[in-house]
Amino acid sequence: MVKVPIGAIAKNLIALAKANATPIATGAVILGMVSAVVLAVKAGKESAEDIEEVKEEMEVDQLTPKEVIKVVWRRFIPVILILSLTIACLVVNTSRMMKRYAALSTAYALSESYLKDYIDATKENVGAKKEQTIRDSAVDKQVQRNKVDESQRGIIETGTGTELFYDTLTGRLFRDSIDHVQKVERKLSNMYESDDKLYADDYTKELLGIHTELEQMGWKKTGKIDGTHRFKFGYTHGMTNSMSSYIAIYIDNNHLTEI
């Protein structure tokens, strides 16, 4: 006789359920809402029939609200139970999502802190100029590895130039002139210096003429600000899928954070 490892199977099922708790809870909420609607419609029809039968038995034209509740309440028990379970799944799912968001926020904050410490330590050990060379080389490799598809999202026409640029923050191609881009850079730098911060939405609005979904993200001053910690653009070159050359723009000596 073959022994079925029930304990191991149960353990694996529990582990699988925990790993997929969020999609399972979401599916349960959707299924619960659909089931509740179906059962409510069915209960409504059956309740109407019950009310008519009682009215005939009592030989009246209308029942009081209390009499109606007394006649139909049992029909809606399944609906109430389904809705209760659905609400419970919704609460659990929301709680899990909030915990996950908090964990991701913590991880992001730790990564951001580590990145800043790493950059500062690199500057202290190899010097600001060599650190800048390392940073430029890393960005250049990233740009070269990422072949931009100009047909996928199109090219933004700013109306102030014809040279092709690529914004690494939004992943958008746009046409402009180097003079105008540098003018925007100076304006954004002044905004950063005067307000001690700069929102990503202001950056995309000034550079690309579009708004971004990163409403609460941007760049802010932290600690002592010197010449190597200004808000400024970095430039490198890349090629699109159709082999069109472009100038890639990235934010130099600063990194995006939550404001």
LINQUI-V385577 format. One record per backbone hydrogen bond with DSSP energy under -0.5 kcal/mol. NH is the residue of the N-H (numbers start at 0). CO is the residue of the C=O. E is the energy in kcal/mol with one decimal. If there is no record, write none. Layout:
BEGIN
nh,co,e
NH,CO,E
NH,CO,E
END
This chain:
BEGIN
nh,co,e
3,1,-0.6
4,2,-0.5
5,3,-2.3
8,4,-2.3
9,5,-2.8
10,6,-2.3
11,7,-2.3
12,8,-2.4
13,9,-2.3
14,10,-2.2
15,11,-2.4
16,12,-2.4
17,13,-2.3
18,14,-2.2
19,15,-1.5
20,17,-1.2
23,19,-2.1
24,20,-2.7
25,21,-2.4
26,22,-2.5
27,23,-2.3
28,24,-2.2
29,25,-2.2
30,26,-2.8
31,27,-2.7
32,28,-2.3
33,29,-2.2
34,30,-2.6
35,31,-2.5
36,32,-2.0
37,33,-2.3
38,34,-2.9
39,35,-2.3
40,36,-2.3
41,37,-2.2
42,38,-3.0
43,39,-2.2
44,40,-2.0
45,41,-2.4
46,42,-2.5
47,43,-1.9
48,44,-1.8
49,45,-2.2
50,46,-2.5
51,47,-1.9
52,48,-2.1
53,49,-2.4
54,50,-2.4
55,51,-1.9
56,52,-2.3
57,53,-2.7
58,54,-0.9
59,54,-2.0
67,63,-2.4
68,64,-2.4
69,65,-2.3
70,66,-1.6
71,67,-2.4
72,68,-2.1
74,71,-1.3
75,71,-0.7
75,72,-1.0
76,73,-1.2
79,75,-2.3
80,76,-2.5
81,77,-2.6
82,78,-2.6
83,79,-2.2
84,80,-2.3
85,81,-2.3
86,82,-2.6
87,83,-2.1
88,84,-2.3
89,85,-2.2
90,86,-2.6
91,87,-2.5
92,88,-2.7
93,89,-2.5
94,90,-2.4
95,91,-2.4
96,92,-2.3
97,93,-2.3
98,94,-2.2
99,95,-2.4
100,96,-2.5
101,97,-2.4
102,98,-2.4
103,99,-2.6
104,100,-2.5
105,101,-2.2
106,102,-2.6
107,103,-2.6
108,104,-2.4
109,105,-2.4
110,106,-2.5
111,107,-2.7
112,108,-2.3
113,109,-2.6
114,110,-2.6
115,111,-2.1
116,112,-2.4
117,113,-2.8
118,114,-2.5
119,115,-2.5
120,116,-2.6
121,117,-2.4
122,118,-2.2
123,119,-2.1
124,120,-1.9
125,121,-2.9
126,121,-0.6
126,122,-1.5
130,126,-2.3
131,127,-2.2
132,128,-1.9
133,129,-2.4
134,130,-2.5
135,131,-2.8
136,132,-2.3
137,133,-2.2
138,134,-2.4
139,135,-2.6
140,136,-2.1
141,137,-1.9
142,138,-2.6
143,139,-2.5
144,140,-2.0
145,141,-1.5
146,144,-1.0
147,145,-0.7
147,238,-0.7
149,147,-0.9
151,148,-1.2
152,148,-0.8
153,149,-0.9
155,172,-2.6
157,155,-0.8
157,174,-1.3
162,175,-1.7
164,173,-3.1
165,246,-2.6
166,171,-2.8
167,165,-0.7
167,248,-2.3
170,166,-2.1
171,166,-0.8
172,153,-0.7
173,164,-2.2
174,155,-2.6
175,162,-2.5
180,176,-2.4
181,177,-2.3
182,178,-1.7
183,179,-2.4
184,180,-2.3
185,181,-2.1
186,182,-2.0
187,183,-2.8
188,184,-2.3
189,185,-2.1
190,186,-2.1
191,187,-2.3
192,188,-2.4
193,189,-2.4
194,190,-2.1
195,191,-1.4
197,218,-2.7
199,216,-2.6
202,198,-1.7
203,199,-2.5
204,200,-2.0
205,201,-2.2
206,202,-2.5
207,203,-2.2
208,203,-1.2
209,203,-1.4
214,212,-1.8
216,213,-1.2
217,256,-2.7
218,197,-2.7
220,195,-2.3
225,223,-0.6
228,225,-1.8
229,226,-0.5
231,229,-0.8
231,251,-0.9
233,249,-3.3
235,247,-1.8
237,245,-2.1
239,243,-2.2
240,147,-2.6
242,239,-1.9
245,237,-2.2
246,163,-1.9
247,235,-3.0
247,245,-0.6
248,165,-3.1
249,233,-2.2
251,231,-3.0
251,249,-0.6
253,250,-0.5
256,217,-3.0
258,215,-3.0
END
